[in-house]
Amino acid sequence: MFPLFGLLNGKLYTHAWSMYLAIFYFIVGVWYAGNSEDLMIGLYVIFASLVFFLGTVLYTRFMGKQMKAQESSD
């Protein structure tokens, strides 16, 4: 996972760009789920990518609001 260092350090920019990586993982999961032999792997990848995407969206949204409120109070 390429952006792991930025994600663990809580960098907002890395979280925002990681959403695109989560979409890529979702597409890979759909690709695997299309094959009956790899259905469970595909469903796991789809679920994990949706959780990853939701986490990056929520973190980016709330931290962006918090940073904006901090800048306006200064």
N, C-alpha and C positions, 0 to 999 in steps of 0.2 A: 504494500500500500504506500504509494508515493508521498502523500501529504501527511503521513503519520506524525512527524515531528511538529509540524505547525498545528495539527489538531490537538495534540497532547499539551502544547503550550498555550492553547486558547487564542490563536491568532484569528481574528475575524475574517481577514481576507482569504486565508486558507480554507476556512469553513465555507465561505461563499463559493469558491471555485470547486470545492469538493462535491458540491451538488451535481456538477456535470459528470464527475466520476461515478457517483451513485446511479445516475441515469444509464451510464454505460454498463454497470453491473446488472441493472435491471434488464437491459437488452440481452445480455449474456444469459441471464436466468431464463428468459423467455425462449431463447434459442435451445437451451438444454431441456426445458420442459416440453418442447415440441417433439422430442424423441421419447418413446415410451420406456426405453431402458434407463434413461437419465431423468425421469420425471421428478423423483424425490430430490435429487441434487438441484434441479432447476427451480423447484418450489422453494427450497431452502435459500438459494441465491436471490430469488425474487423477494422473499420475506426480509432477508438481511439487507438488501439494497433499499427497500422501502423504509426500514428502520433507520438506516444510515441517512437517507435523504431527509426524512422527517426530523432527525436530530440536527442535521446541518441547517435546515430551514428555521427551526425554532431557535437554535443558538444564535444564528445570524440576525434574526428578527429582534429578539429580546436584547442582545448585546448592542445592536445598532441603536435601539431606542435608549438604552442606558447611556451609551456614549454621547448621544445627541443631547440628552437631558443634563449630563455632566458638563458638556461644553456650554450650554445655555445658562447654567447656574454660575459659571465662572466669570 
